[in-house]
Amino acid sequence: MLLGIGSSGPQVSEGWHGVRFGSQLGRTREYIEVVRKALARERLEYSGEHVTLPLPDGPGKALKLTIAPVQDQIPIYLAAIGPKNTALAGEVADGWIPTLVSPEHLPALRASLEDGAAKAGRSLDGFDIAPTVNVYVSDDIEKGRDVMRPFIALYVGGMGSRDKNFYNNLVQRYGFEEAANEVQDLYLAGKRDEAMAALPDELIDLVSLNGPADKVRDRLRVYREAGVGTLGITPMAWTRDERIEQLQKIAQLAEEAA
C-alpha cells in the first residue's frame, strides 16, 4: 500500500471540511508525523502548533491502533504542485504525486523537491515521483484531446478562486499564461464549453496521454526518462468495458516503452 495525502485548496478545505486553509505547510507536516506515529502503533501523544493529541481539556486519552499493518512501513506520498508544497514533499514524504504535470518541466519542478530534501539533510535516492495522468488511447487524436478538455478546464479554470488557483499558476509556469487567463475568465463566467474550447492542443498533449498508440508510447518514454517512477493512470472512459480496454492498451504500451 502507498498512502497518498494532500491538502487540496481553500474552496475544498473550507467549503467541504470546515477547516481554515491557512498554515497548510505546518499542518501537513504535523499531519504526516501523526499518521506515521499511528501506523507505527505508537500511542498518539502529540503536541504541535496545529495538532494536539489528546486534547488537554476533555475526556480524550492517548490511543493507538488495535491492528498491526502488514507492511513494516507504509510509504506516504504527498500530492502537491506549488513550489513550497513540493519542497515539503522532498523534505518529509516518501513520494510526490503531482497532477497536470509536464514531463518536459519535471527537471525544473524537481528543483523544489531537492530544496526540501536539502533542508532535511536527506537524499532523494529511492524517492518516488508518481504523477497522475489522464489517458485515452485512440486513432482519433481530436477525440482523445476532447475527452481531456472537461477535466483540464475545470482545474485550470475553476478549481479555486481567481486569486488562488494552483493549477492555473502551474499552467502559466509552463508558458501558457494567456491561455490560462482566458480559460479561467470563461470558466468563472459560466462559459464552460468556451473554456474547454480555449484550451490549446499543445497544453492538452503536454499534460495527458492521448491519441494514437505510437504517440502515447513515445510519451511514456518521455515520462520515464524524466525520472517518473510510478505513473498513476486514469482512463478517460465511462463504462466498465471501455475502462478495461483503455487500461489494457496503456499496460501494453508501457511494456513496449520499457
N, C-alpha and C positions, 0 to 999 in steps of 0.2 A: 504494500500500500504506500502511495505517496500522498501526503496531506497538503493540499493547496489551499491557501487562505489569501484574502485580500480585503481591503477596507472600502472598496467601491468609491463613490463620490458623495458630495454634500446632499444631493437630492435623495439618494437611496438611504444614506445613513440617517438623515434627519426626518425624511418623509416616511420611511418604512420601519426603521429600527428605533426611532425616537432617541438617537444618540447624537449629540453635537459633533460636528465633523472636525473641530479644532484639535490640534496636537496629535495628528494622525501618526507621525513618526514615533513619538514616545509611546502612544497607546499600542501601536503594532509591536514595538519592541517588547513591551511588558507582556502583551498577549502571548507572544511566542514563548517567552520564558515560562509563563504559567502553563501553557499547553505541554511543553517539554517536561516540566515537573510532574504534571498529571500522567503523561504517558510513561514516565519512569516509576509510576506508582508511589511517588512521594506524597506525604501529607501536604495539602495545599495551604501553606502558610506563606504569605507574600505581602510585602509592604512596599508599594511603589508610588509614584506620583499620581498615577491614574487608576491603578488596581490595588485594592486591599482585600486580602482573604485570610481569615474570615473577617467580616465586618466587626469592628470593635464594640459596637453599641447595641448588639442584638443577640439572639439565641444561636447564631451560626457557630459551627465548630469546624476545625480543620479536618477535611475528609480526604480520602484517596480512592482511586479506582478499585472496585472489588474484583475486576477481571484483569488478567495479565495479557497484554498484546503478544501475539506470536512472534513478531519481529523484535529483535533486541533494540532496534532504533527505527522509528518511523520518520523518514525524511520529511522536512517541512519546506514547501515551496511557497514563495511569495509572489503573488500577482501584482505587477507594478509596471507603469510606463513612464512616469515622471522621473527626472534625474535623481531627485532626493530619495524617492521611494525605491528606485532601482539600486541606488547606493546602499540602502538599508538591506536589500536582499543580499548584496555582496557581503555585507557585514555580519548578518545573523542567520541567514537561511541556508538550506542545502541545495536549493534550485530556484530558478526565476521563471515565472510564467508571464511573458508579455503577450499582448494581443494587438492586432493590426501591425504586426512587426514586419519590417522590410529586411530581408537578409542582407541586402546591399548596405544597409545602415547599421548592421549589428556591430561592426568594429567600433563605431562611434558610441553606440549605446553601451557597449561592453566597458567603456572607459568609466562609466558610473559604477559598475559592479566592482571594478578594480579599485576605485577610490574607497568604496565601502570595505572591501577586503583589507586594504592597507590600514584603514582606521582600526580594524580589529586585530591586525597583526597576523592575518591568515592568508593562505594561498587559495586560489581558485581551482587548484587541481582537484578533480572529482566533482566540481560544482557543475550542475546540470542546467543548461539553457533549454527551456522547454516551452516554446511559443505554442499558442493555439491558433489554428489556421482553418479557415473555411475552404471546403473542397467541392468542386463539381467537374468531373471529367466528361467531356463531350466533344464531338467533332464540330459542333455548332458553337464557335467561340463567343458569338454575341449572346447566345442563351446562357453560356457559362458566366459571362460578365453580368448579365441581367439578374441572375439569381443571387448575386452578391450585393446588388445595389441596396435593397431594403436594410440589411444589417449595417453596411458601411455608412449609409446616410443617417441612420438612427444614431450611431455612435459619434460620427463627425459633426452631425447637425443638432442632435437633440439629447445626447447623453450628458446632461449638465446644463448649466446656465450659460448665458452669453459671455459672462466674465470668467467662468471656471469650467472649462471642458477640456479634460486632459487629452482626450483623443483628437480633438481639433488641434490642440497645440502640437501633438505628435506629428500629425499630417503636415502641419506648417513647417516643422523641422525637416521634413522630407523634401521641402521645396515647393509645396502646393499651397502657398499662402492665399493666393487669390481664390482658388477653387474652394479651399476650406471655409473662407469667409462667405462665399456665395452659397455654399451648401447650408451653412448654419443660418444665414439670413432667410433662405427659403423655408427651411425646416421649421424654424421658430415662428414663421409667419403662417404655418399650417399648410404650406405648399409642398407636401411630401413627395408627390410624383415629380415635381420640377426639381426638387432637391436631389432625388435619385438620378434624374437625367443629367444633372450638372456634374456628377462625378466623372472625372477624366478616366478614360480606359487605362491610361498608364498607371494611375493610382490603384485601380482595381486589380490589375495584373501584379502590382508590386506587393500587395498585402494579402493575396489569396492564391489558391491553386485552382486554376480554372482553364478550360479549353481542351484541345486535343491531347492525347496520351503523350506524344513526343514532347510537347511543350511542358506538361506537368512533370514528366520525368526529368527534364533538364532543370526545372525549378527546384525539384527535390535535391538534386546535386548541389545547387547553389546554397540551399539551407544547410546541407551537411558541411560543405566547405567553409561556410561562415561560422561554424562552431556549434550548431544546434545538436544537442544530444538526444532529446526526446521531442517528438513532434506530436502535439495534440491535434487530432483530426475531427472536424465537424462536417459530416456530409450534408450538403445543402439540398436535401431531398426529403419529401414529406410523407412517403408511405414506407412501410416496413421493407417491402421488396426493393424499392428504389434505394433506400439507405444501405441495405446489404450489398446491392450491386455496386454502389459507389465505394463502399469500404473494401470490397474485393478488388476493384480496379486500383485503388490507391495502394493497397497492400502489394499487389503485383508490381506496380510501378516503383514502389520503394525498394523492392527486392532487386529489380533491374538497375536501379540507380546506385545501388551499393557498390 
